Amino acid sequence: MAPETKTSHGSQAEPPPHRAAGVAADPTSSHRGRSDSRRAPPANTAALDRAFARAVASKIEILNQPDMLNGESFGARVGLSRATVDNRRVAGKLLALDFGSKRGFRYPAWQAELIRDEPGRAAFEAVLRELAAVGPWSRYRFLIQASSVLGGRTPVAALEAGEFEAAQRAAGGWAQGEQGGG
């Protein structure tokens, strides 16, 4: 195993994970917040390192799926320029995932259907606003996982079915729970 290196914020950085299909991982992202003075016991550190490595592998696998589009491809799908797609991402109106990729952000293709018409776009943006306090990977997880609040369906399925208010309520409740408020 390669030696750990210090990051600019004082935490330990794990060695760069293996790269897969052109998506490079950010080696400093997995150990953020873990300071030298609060290191876990060696057995726990090894378990945490394995868990972080699984998370890195999972993120790389997700980003390499064919339905994860770059800004240009996503823009072409929805009739927008790459710059407009990026502006909407920055404004919190589109979901984009990143993991230190040289090729930039990846946009889940399924959101193209959600924003095709004004009511759908407004509802999706309202859900993203409810989730603004959590990171993009948490937003993604919320949107694609079945929710008991939505009768076992995913929030994406609820939005596709026109159940905008239910999806927004579910997002608000979920975001509170993610932030320790629930």
PyMOL commands that place a pseudoatom at each C-alpha (Angstrom):
pseudoatom trace, name=CA, resn=MET, resi=1, chain=A, elem=C, hetatm=0, pos=[0.000, 0.000, 0.000]
pseudoatom trace, name=CA, resn=ALA, resi=2, chain=A, elem=C, hetatm=0, pos=[1.306, 3.438, -0.883]
pseudoatom trace, name=CA, resn=PRO, resi=3, chain=A, elem=C, hetatm=0, pos=[2.047, 5.813, 1.973]
pseudoatom trace, name=CA, resn=GLU, resi=4, chain=A, elem=C, hetatm=0, pos=[-0.639, 8.292, 2.925]
pseudoatom trace, name=CA, resn=THR, resi=5, chain=A, elem=C, hetatm=0, pos=[-0.091, 11.917, 2.125]
pseudoatom trace, name=CA, resn=LYS, resi=6, chain=A, elem=C, hetatm=0, pos=[-1.302, 15.051, 3.860]
pseudoatom trace, name=CA, resn=THR, resi=7, chain=A, elem=C, hetatm=0, pos=[-3.895, 17.149, 2.099]
pseudoatom trace, name=CA, resn=SER, resi=8, chain=A, elem=C, hetatm=0, pos=[-4.054, 20.913, 2.296]
pseudoatom trace, name=CA, resn=HIS, resi=9, chain=A, elem=C, hetatm=0, pos=[-6.797, 20.681, 4.931]
pseudoatom trace, name=CA, resn=GLY, resi=10, chain=A, elem=C, hetatm=0, pos=[-4.824, 18.416, 7.266]
pseudoatom trace, name=CA, resn=SER, resi=11, chain=A, elem=C, hetatm=0, pos=[-6.653, 15.134, 6.720]
pseudoatom trace, name=CA, resn=GLN, resi=12, chain=A, elem=C, hetatm=0, pos=[-5.120, 11.942, 5.447]
pseudoatom trace, name=CA, resn=ALA, resi=13, chain=A, elem=C, hetatm=0, pos=[-5.506, 11.180, 1.760]
pseudoatom trace, name=CA, resn=GLU, resi=14, chain=A, elem=C, hetatm=0, pos=[-5.662, 7.584, 0.643]
pseudoatom trace, name=CA, resn=PRO, resi=15, chain=A, elem=C, hetatm=0, pos=[-3.620, 6.487, -2.331]
pseudoatom trace, name=CA, resn=PRO, resi=16, chain=A, elem=C, hetatm=0, pos=[-5.321, 7.135, -5.664]
pseudoatom trace, name=CA, resn=PRO, resi=17, chain=A, elem=C, hetatm=0, pos=[-7.760, 4.320, -6.479]
pseudoatom trace, name=CA, resn=HIS, resi=18, chain=A, elem=C, hetatm=0, pos=[-7.542, 2.453, -9.752]
pseudoatom trace, name=CA, resn=ARG, resi=19, chain=A, elem=C, hetatm=0, pos=[-9.009, 4.390, -12.643]
pseudoatom trace, name=CA, resn=ALA, resi=20, chain=A, elem=C, hetatm=0, pos=[-11.756, 2.914, -14.741]
pseudoatom trace, name=CA, resn=ALA, resi=21, chain=A, elem=C, hetatm=0, pos=[-12.868, 3.837, -18.259]
pseudoatom trace, name=CA, resn=GLY, resi=22, chain=A, elem=C, hetatm=0, pos=[-11.630, 7.398, -18.228]
pseudoatom trace, name=CA, resn=VAL, resi=23, chain=A, elem=C, hetatm=0, pos=[-13.151, 8.529, -14.930]
pseudoatom trace, name=CA, resn=ALA, resi=24, chain=A, elem=C, hetatm=0, pos=[-10.465, 9.500, -12.468]
pseudoatom trace, name=CA, resn=ALA, resi=25, chain=A, elem=C, hetatm=0, pos=[-11.216, 9.522, -8.770]
pseudoatom trace, name=CA, resn=ASP, resi=26, chain=A, elem=C, hetatm=0, pos=[-10.379, 12.427, -6.488]
pseudoatom trace, name=CA, resn=PRO, resi=27, chain=A, elem=C, hetatm=0, pos=[-8.011, 10.800, -3.991]
pseudoatom trace, name=CA, resn=THR, resi=28, chain=A, elem=C, hetatm=0, pos=[-8.576, 13.479, -1.358]
pseudoatom trace, name=CA, resn=SER, resi=29, chain=A, elem=C, hetatm=0, pos=[-12.360, 13.194, -1.233]
pseudoatom trace, name=CA, resn=SER, resi=30, chain=A, elem=C, hetatm=0, pos=[-12.747, 9.942, 0.673]
pseudoatom trace, name=CA, resn=HIS, resi=31, chain=A, elem=C, hetatm=0, pos=[-11.000, 10.880, 3.922]
pseudoatom trace, name=CA, resn=ARG, resi=32, chain=A, elem=C, hetatm=0, pos=[-12.200, 14.458, 4.316]
pseudoatom trace, name=CA, resn=GLY, resi=33, chain=A, elem=C, hetatm=0, pos=[-12.751, 15.417, 7.901]
pseudoatom trace, name=CA, resn=ARG, resi=34, chain=A, elem=C, hetatm=0, pos=[-10.562, 12.680, 9.355]
pseudoatom trace, name=CA, resn=SER, resi=35, chain=A, elem=C, hetatm=0, pos=[-7.787, 14.460, 11.229]
pseudoatom trace, name=CA, resn=ASP, resi=36, chain=A, elem=C, hetatm=0, pos=[-4.518, 13.013, 12.542]
pseudoatom trace, name=CA, resn=SER, resi=37, chain=A, elem=C, hetatm=0, pos=[-5.474, 13.688, 16.159]
pseudoatom trace, name=CA, resn=ARG, resi=38, chain=A, elem=C, hetatm=0, pos=[-8.714, 11.728, 15.830]
pseudoatom trace, name=CA, resn=ARG, resi=39, chain=A, elem=C, hetatm=0, pos=[-7.538, 8.660, 13.937]
pseudoatom trace, name=CA, resn=ALA, resi=40, chain=A, elem=C, hetatm=0, pos=[-9.503, 5.501, 14.522]
pseudoatom trace, name=CA, resn=PRO, resi=41, chain=A, elem=C, hetatm=0, pos=[-7.820, 2.460, 16.063]
pseudoatom trace, name=CA, resn=PRO, resi=42, chain=A, elem=C, hetatm=0, pos=[-5.850, 0.449, 13.462]
pseudoatom trace, name=CA, resn=ALA, resi=43, chain=A, elem=C, hetatm=0, pos=[-8.536, -2.243, 13.059]
pseudoatom trace, name=CA, resn=ASN, resi=44, chain=A, elem=C, hetatm=0, pos=[-11.192, 0.422, 12.517]
pseudoatom trace, name=CA, resn=THR, resi=45, chain=A, elem=C, hetatm=0, pos=[-8.941, 2.357, 10.146]
pseudoatom trace, name=CA, resn=ALA, resi=46, chain=A, elem=C, hetatm=0, pos=[-8.529, -0.713, 7.951]
pseudoatom trace, name=CA, resn=ALA, resi=47, chain=A, elem=C, hetatm=0, pos=[-12.299, -1.278, 7.901]
pseudoatom trace, name=CA, resn=LEU, resi=48, chain=A, elem=C, hetatm=0, pos=[-12.921, 2.389, 7.094]
pseudoatom trace, name=CA, resn=ASP, resi=49, chain=A, elem=C, hetatm=0, pos=[-10.334, 2.268, 4.320]
pseudoatom trace, name=CA, resn=ARG, resi=50, chain=A, elem=C, hetatm=0, pos=[-12.085, -0.764, 2.797]
pseudoatom trace, name=CA, resn=ALA, resi=51, chain=A, elem=C, hetatm=0, pos=[-15.458, 1.003, 3.044]
pseudoatom trace, name=CA, resn=PHE, resi=52, chain=A, elem=C, hetatm=0, pos=[-14.064, 4.133, 1.395]
pseudoatom trace, name=CA, resn=ALA, resi=53, chain=A, elem=C, hetatm=0, pos=[-12.518, 2.012, -1.359]
pseudoatom trace, name=CA, resn=ARG, resi=54, chain=A, elem=C, hetatm=0, pos=[-15.918, 0.359, -2.003]
pseudoatom trace, name=CA, resn=ALA, resi=55, chain=A, elem=C, hetatm=0, pos=[-17.541, 3.809, -2.174]
pseudoatom trace, name=CA, resn=VAL, resi=56, chain=A, elem=C, hetatm=0, pos=[-14.923, 5.004, -4.657]
pseudoatom trace, name=CA, resn=ALA, resi=57, chain=A, elem=C, hetatm=0, pos=[-15.447, 1.907, -6.820]
pseudoatom trace, name=CA, resn=SER, resi=58, chain=A, elem=C, hetatm=0, pos=[-19.225, 2.365, -6.686]
pseudoatom trace, name=CA, resn=LYS, resi=59, chain=A, elem=C, hetatm=0, pos=[-19.030, 6.015, -7.730]
pseudoatom trace, name=CA, resn=ILE, resi=60, chain=A, elem=C, hetatm=0, pos=[-16.709, 5.209, -10.613]
pseudoatom trace, name=CA, resn=GLU, resi=61, chain=A, elem=C, hetatm=0, pos=[-19.060, 2.422, -11.736]
pseudoatom trace, name=CA, resn=ILE, resi=62, chain=A, elem=C, hetatm=0, pos=[-22.063, 4.782, -11.633]
pseudoatom trace, name=CA, resn=LEU, resi=63, chain=A, elem=C, hetatm=0, pos=[-20.266, 7.529, -13.569]
pseudoatom trace, name=CA, resn=ASN, resi=64, chain=A, elem=C, hetatm=0, pos=[-19.193, 5.058, -16.244]
pseudoatom trace, name=CA, resn=GLN, resi=65, chain=A, elem=C, hetatm=0, pos=[-22.742, 3.886, -16.970]
pseudoatom trace, name=CA, resn=PRO, resi=66, chain=A, elem=C, hetatm=0, pos=[-23.978, 4.758, -20.456]
pseudoatom trace, name=CA, resn=ASP, resi=67, chain=A, elem=C, hetatm=0, pos=[-26.873, 6.828, -19.065]
pseudoatom trace, name=CA, resn=MET, resi=68, chain=A, elem=C, hetatm=0, pos=[-24.451, 9.265, -17.414]
pseudoatom trace, name=CA, resn=LEU, resi=69, chain=A, elem=C, hetatm=0, pos=[-24.032, 12.013, -19.984]
pseudoatom trace, name=CA, resn=ASN, resi=70, chain=A, elem=C, hetatm=0, pos=[-21.526, 14.838, -20.228]
pseudoatom trace, name=CA, resn=GLY, resi=71, chain=A, elem=C, hetatm=0, pos=[-22.887, 18.374, -20.491]
pseudoatom trace, name=CA, resn=GLU, resi=72, chain=A, elem=C, hetatm=0, pos=[-22.725, 18.468, -24.275]
pseudoatom trace, name=CA, resn=SER, resi=73, chain=A, elem=C, hetatm=0, pos=[-24.585, 15.159, -24.706]
pseudoatom trace, name=CA, resn=PHE, resi=74, chain=A, elem=C, hetatm=0, pos=[-27.181, 16.055, -22.095]
pseudoatom trace, name=CA, resn=GLY, resi=75, chain=A, elem=C, hetatm=0, pos=[-27.687, 19.454, -23.720]
pseudoatom trace, name=CA, resn=ALA, resi=76, chain=A, elem=C, hetatm=0, pos=[-28.208, 17.845, -27.118]
pseudoatom trace, name=CA, resn=ARG, resi=77, chain=A, elem=C, hetatm=0, pos=[-30.806, 15.520, -25.598]
pseudoatom trace, name=CA, resn=VAL, resi=78, chain=A, elem=C, hetatm=0, pos=[-32.831, 18.405, -24.117]
pseudoatom trace, name=CA, resn=GLY, resi=79, chain=A, elem=C, hetatm=0, pos=[-32.172, 21.052, -26.752]
pseudoatom trace, name=CA, resn=LEU, resi=80, chain=A, elem=C, hetatm=0, pos=[-29.859, 23.256, -24.688]
pseudoatom trace, name=CA, resn=SER, resi=81, chain=A, elem=C, hetatm=0, pos=[-26.286, 24.403, -25.160]
pseudoatom trace, name=CA, resn=ARG, resi=82, chain=A, elem=C, hetatm=0, pos=[-23.584, 22.939, -22.931]
pseudoatom trace, name=CA, resn=ALA, resi=83, chain=A, elem=C, hetatm=0, pos=[-23.179, 26.377, -21.345]
pseudoatom trace, name=CA, resn=THR, resi=84, chain=A, elem=C, hetatm=0, pos=[-26.902, 26.568, -20.509]
pseudoatom trace, name=CA, resn=VAL, resi=85, chain=A, elem=C, hetatm=0, pos=[-26.750, 23.070, -19.014]
pseudoatom trace, name=CA, resn=ASP, resi=86, chain=A, elem=C, hetatm=0, pos=[-23.800, 24.146, -16.879]
pseudoatom trace, name=CA, resn=ASN, resi=87, chain=A, elem=C, hetatm=0, pos=[-25.579, 27.347, -15.808]
pseudoatom trace, name=CA, resn=ARG, resi=88, chain=A, elem=C, hetatm=0, pos=[-28.605, 25.305, -14.740]
pseudoatom trace, name=CA, resn=ARG, resi=89, chain=A, elem=C, hetatm=0, pos=[-26.358, 22.936, -12.806]
pseudoatom trace, name=CA, resn=VAL, resi=90, chain=A, elem=C, hetatm=0, pos=[-24.723, 25.846, -10.978]
pseudoatom trace, name=CA, resn=ALA, resi=91, chain=A, elem=C, hetatm=0, pos=[-28.176, 27.304, -10.211]
pseudoatom trace, name=CA, resn=GLY, resi=92, chain=A, elem=C, hetatm=0, pos=[-29.278, 23.971, -8.703]
pseudoatom trace, name=CA, resn=LYS, resi=93, chain=A, elem=C, hetatm=0, pos=[-31.777, 23.249, -11.467]
pseudoatom trace, name=CA, resn=LEU, resi=94, chain=A, elem=C, hetatm=0, pos=[-30.084, 20.097, -12.771]
pseudoatom trace, name=CA, resn=LEU, resi=95, chain=A, elem=C, hetatm=0, pos=[-28.407, 17.215, -11.001]
pseudoatom trace, name=CA, resn=ALA, resi=96, chain=A, elem=C, hetatm=0, pos=[-24.802, 16.575, -11.975]
pseudoatom trace, name=CA, resn=LEU, resi=97, chain=A, elem=C, hetatm=0, pos=[-22.308, 14.187, -10.430]
pseudoatom trace, name=CA, resn=ASP, resi=98, chain=A, elem=C, hetatm=0, pos=[-18.559, 14.578, -10.370]
pseudoatom trace, name=CA, resn=PHE, resi=99, chain=A, elem=C, hetatm=0, pos=[-15.723, 12.565, -8.927]
pseudoatom trace, name=CA, resn=GLY, resi=100, chain=A, elem=C, hetatm=0, pos=[-12.566, 14.259, -10.104]
pseudoatom trace, name=CA, resn=SER, resi=101, chain=A, elem=C, hetatm=0, pos=[-13.227, 13.305, -13.692]
pseudoatom trace, name=CA, resn=LYS, resi=102, chain=A, elem=C, hetatm=0, pos=[-11.090, 14.937, -16.340]
pseudoatom trace, name=CA, resn=ARG, resi=103, chain=A, elem=C, hetatm=0, pos=[-14.223, 15.036, -18.454]
pseudoatom trace, name=CA, resn=GLY, resi=104, chain=A, elem=C, hetatm=0, pos=[-16.266, 17.058, -15.965]
pseudoatom trace, name=CA, resn=PHE, resi=105, chain=A, elem=C, hetatm=0, pos=[-19.749, 16.538, -14.658]
pseudoatom trace, name=CA, resn=ARG, resi=106, chain=A, elem=C, hetatm=0, pos=[-22.063, 13.693, -15.563]
pseudoatom trace, name=CA, resn=TYR, resi=107, chain=A, elem=C, hetatm=0, pos=[-25.810, 14.224, -15.863]
pseudoatom trace, name=CA, resn=PRO, resi=108, chain=A, elem=C, hetatm=0, pos=[-28.171, 11.282, -15.283]
pseudoatom trace, name=CA, resn=ALA, resi=109, chain=A, elem=C, hetatm=0, pos=[-30.063, 10.889, -18.549]
pseudoatom trace, name=CA, resn=TRP, resi=110, chain=A, elem=C, hetatm=0, pos=[-33.396, 10.167, -16.801]
pseudoatom trace, name=CA, resn=GLN, resi=111, chain=A, elem=C, hetatm=0, pos=[-33.721, 13.801, -15.737]
pseudoatom trace, name=CA, resn=ALA, resi=112, chain=A, elem=C, hetatm=0, pos=[-34.111, 14.833, -19.380]
pseudoatom trace, name=CA, resn=GLU, resi=113, chain=A, elem=C, hetatm=0, pos=[-37.653, 13.419, -19.358]
pseudoatom trace, name=CA, resn=LEU, resi=114, chain=A, elem=C, hetatm=0, pos=[-38.445, 15.193, -16.091]
pseudoatom trace, name=CA, resn=ILE, resi=115, chain=A, elem=C, hetatm=0, pos=[-37.619, 18.638, -17.487]
pseudoatom trace, name=CA, resn=ARG, resi=116, chain=A, elem=C, hetatm=0, pos=[-39.208, 18.356, -20.946]
pseudoatom trace, name=CA, resn=ASP, resi=117, chain=A, elem=C, hetatm=0, pos=[-42.335, 20.312, -20.006]
pseudoatom trace, name=CA, resn=GLU, resi=118, chain=A, elem=C, hetatm=0, pos=[-42.819, 23.277, -17.680]
pseudoatom trace, name=CA, resn=PRO, resi=119, chain=A, elem=C, hetatm=0, pos=[-44.777, 21.504, -14.899]
pseudoatom trace, name=CA, resn=GLY, resi=120, chain=A, elem=C, hetatm=0, pos=[-42.248, 18.655, -14.786]
pseudoatom trace, name=CA, resn=ARG, resi=121, chain=A, elem=C, hetatm=0, pos=[-39.284, 21.002, -14.838]
pseudoatom trace, name=CA, resn=ALA, resi=122, chain=A, elem=C, hetatm=0, pos=[-40.759, 23.176, -12.080]
pseudoatom trace, name=CA, resn=ALA, resi=123, chain=A, elem=C, hetatm=0, pos=[-41.474, 20.114, -9.934]
pseudoatom trace, name=CA, resn=PHE, resi=124, chain=A, elem=C, hetatm=0, pos=[-38.004, 18.647, -10.449]
pseudoatom trace, name=CA, resn=GLU, resi=125, chain=A, elem=C, hetatm=0, pos=[-36.402, 21.986, -9.603]
pseudoatom trace, name=CA, resn=ALA, resi=126, chain=A, elem=C, hetatm=0, pos=[-38.577, 22.198, -6.454]
pseudoatom trace, name=CA, resn=VAL, resi=127, chain=A, elem=C, hetatm=0, pos=[-37.359, 18.745, -5.392]
pseudoatom trace, name=CA, resn=LEU, resi=128, chain=A, elem=C, hetatm=0, pos=[-33.749, 19.788, -6.004]
pseudoatom trace, name=CA, resn=ARG, resi=129, chain=A, elem=C, hetatm=0, pos=[-34.329, 22.928, -3.897]
pseudoatom trace, name=CA, resn=GLU, resi=130, chain=A, elem=C, hetatm=0, pos=[-35.583, 20.732, -1.042]
pseudoatom trace, name=CA, resn=LEU, resi=131, chain=A, elem=C, hetatm=0, pos=[-32.367, 18.737, -1.357]
pseudoatom trace, name=CA, resn=ALA, resi=132, chain=A, elem=C, hetatm=0, pos=[-30.048, 21.754, -1.670]
pseudoatom trace, name=CA, resn=ALA, resi=133, chain=A, elem=C, hetatm=0, pos=[-28.511, 21.224, 1.778]
pseudoatom trace, name=CA, resn=VAL, resi=134, chain=A, elem=C, hetatm=0, pos=[-27.161, 17.786, 0.840]
pseudoatom trace, name=CA, resn=GLY, resi=135, chain=A, elem=C, hetatm=0, pos=[-24.474, 16.964, -1.688]
pseudoatom trace, name=CA, resn=PRO, resi=136, chain=A, elem=C, hetatm=0, pos=[-25.099, 15.796, -5.248]
pseudoatom trace, name=CA, resn=TRP, resi=137, chain=A, elem=C, hetatm=0, pos=[-24.374, 12.145, -4.472]
pseudoatom trace, name=CA, resn=SER, resi=138, chain=A, elem=C, hetatm=0, pos=[-26.975, 12.228, -1.670]
pseudoatom trace, name=CA, resn=ARG, resi=139, chain=A, elem=C, hetatm=0, pos=[-29.463, 13.888, -4.031]
pseudoatom trace, name=CA, resn=TYR, resi=140, chain=A, elem=C, hetatm=0, pos=[-28.823, 11.188, -6.606]
pseudoatom trace, name=CA, resn=ARG, resi=141, chain=A, elem=C, hetatm=0, pos=[-29.279, 8.441, -3.999]
pseudoatom trace, name=CA, resn=PHE, resi=142, chain=A, elem=C, hetatm=0, pos=[-32.587, 9.976, -2.867]
pseudoatom trace, name=CA, resn=LEU, resi=143, chain=A, elem=C, hetatm=0, pos=[-33.920, 10.239, -6.408]
pseudoatom trace, name=CA, resn=ILE, resi=144, chain=A, elem=C, hetatm=0, pos=[-33.157, 6.657, -7.477]
pseudoatom trace, name=CA, resn=GLN, resi=145, chain=A, elem=C, hetatm=0, pos=[-33.975, 4.701, -4.304]
pseudoatom trace, name=CA, resn=ALA, resi=146, chain=A, elem=C, hetatm=0, pos=[-37.432, 3.399, -3.499]
pseudoatom trace, name=CA, resn=SER, resi=147, chain=A, elem=C, hetatm=0, pos=[-39.160, 5.411, -0.794]
pseudoatom trace, name=CA, resn=SER, resi=148, chain=A, elem=C, hetatm=0, pos=[-41.729, 4.089, 1.667]
pseudoatom trace, name=CA, resn=VAL, resi=149, chain=A, elem=C, hetatm=0, pos=[-43.206, 7.609, 1.735]
pseudoatom trace, name=CA, resn=LEU, resi=150, chain=A, elem=C, hetatm=0, pos=[-43.932, 7.196, -1.992]
pseudoatom trace, name=CA, resn=GLY, resi=151, chain=A, elem=C, hetatm=0, pos=[-45.427, 3.719, -1.682]
pseudoatom trace, name=CA, resn=GLY, resi=152, chain=A, elem=C, hetatm=0, pos=[-42.167, 1.948, -2.508]
pseudoatom trace, name=CA, resn=ARG, resi=153, chain=A, elem=C, hetatm=0, pos=[-41.565, 3.900, -5.711]
pseudoatom trace, name=CA, resn=THR, resi=154, chain=A, elem=C, hetatm=0, pos=[-38.584, 6.071, -6.466]
pseudoatom trace, name=CA, resn=PRO, resi=155, chain=A, elem=C, hetatm=0, pos=[-38.952, 9.853, -6.448]
pseudoatom trace, name=CA, resn=VAL, resi=156, chain=A, elem=C, hetatm=0, pos=[-38.096, 9.787, -10.165]
pseudoatom trace, name=CA, resn=ALA, resi=157, chain=A, elem=C, hetatm=0, pos=[-41.071, 7.464, -10.770]
pseudoatom trace, name=CA, resn=ALA, resi=158, chain=A, elem=C, hetatm=0, pos=[-43.333, 9.727, -8.686]
pseudoatom trace, name=CA, resn=LEU, resi=159, chain=A, elem=C, hetatm=0, pos=[-42.238, 12.764, -10.706]
pseudoatom trace, name=CA, resn=GLU, resi=160, chain=A, elem=C, hetatm=0, pos=[-42.768, 10.884, -13.985]
pseudoatom trace, name=CA, resn=ALA, resi=161, chain=A, elem=C, hetatm=0, pos=[-46.290, 10.000, -12.776]
pseudoatom trace, name=CA, resn=GLY, resi=162, chain=A, elem=C, hetatm=0, pos=[-47.044, 13.668, -12.105]
pseudoatom trace, name=CA, resn=GLU, resi=163, chain=A, elem=C, hetatm=0, pos=[-47.060, 13.269, -8.312]
pseudoatom trace, name=CA, resn=PHE, resi=164, chain=A, elem=C, hetatm=0, pos=[-45.098, 16.467, -7.871]
pseudoatom trace, name=CA, resn=GLU, resi=165, chain=A, elem=C, hetatm=0, pos=[-46.215, 17.493, -4.376]
pseudoatom trace, name=CA, resn=ALA, resi=166, chain=A, elem=C, hetatm=0, pos=[-45.636, 14.005, -2.953]
pseudoatom trace, name=CA, resn=ALA, resi=167, chain=A, elem=C, hetatm=0, pos=[-42.122, 13.930, -4.402]
pseudoatom trace, name=CA, resn=GLN, resi=168, chain=A, elem=C, hetatm=0, pos=[-41.379, 17.376, -3.012]
pseudoatom trace, name=CA, resn=ARG, resi=169, chain=A, elem=C, hetatm=0, pos=[-42.657, 16.435, 0.479]
pseudoatom trace, name=CA, resn=ALA, resi=170, chain=A, elem=C, hetatm=0, pos=[-40.588, 13.254, 0.391]
pseudoatom trace, name=CA, resn=ALA, resi=171, chain=A, elem=C, hetatm=0, pos=[-37.492, 15.263, -0.574]
pseudoatom trace, name=CA, resn=GLY, resi=172, chain=A, elem=C, hetatm=0, pos=[-38.007, 17.749, 2.245]
pseudoatom trace, name=CA, resn=GLY, resi=173, chain=A, elem=C, hetatm=0, pos=[-38.417, 15.008, 4.841]
pseudoatom trace, name=CA, resn=TRP, resi=174, chain=A, elem=C, hetatm=0, pos=[-35.465, 13.051, 3.518]
pseudoatom trace, name=CA, resn=ALA, resi=175, chain=A, elem=C, hetatm=0, pos=[-33.168, 16.084, 3.449]
pseudoatom trace, name=CA, resn=GLN, resi=176, chain=A, elem=C, hetatm=0, pos=[-34.036, 16.877, 7.077]
pseudoatom trace, name=CA, resn=GLY, resi=177, chain=A, elem=C, hetatm=0, pos=[-33.154, 13.321, 8.050]
pseudoatom trace, name=CA, resn=GLU, resi=178, chain=A, elem=C, hetatm=0, pos=[-29.865, 13.470, 6.141]
pseudoatom trace, name=CA, resn=GLN, resi=179, chain=A, elem=C, hetatm=0, pos=[-28.949, 16.659, 7.996]
pseudoatom trace, name=CA, resn=GLY, resi=180, chain=A, elem=C, hetatm=0, pos=[-29.840, 15.224, 11.396]
pseudoatom trace, name=CA, resn=GLY, resi=181, chain=A, elem=C, hetatm=0, pos=[-33.157, 17.035, 11.656]
pseudoatom trace, name=CA, resn=GLY, resi=182, chain=A, elem=C, hetatm=0, pos=[-35.388, 13.976, 11.487]
for i in range(1, 182): cmd.bond("trace and resi %d" % i, "trace and resi %d" % (i + 1))
show_as sticks, trace
zoom trace
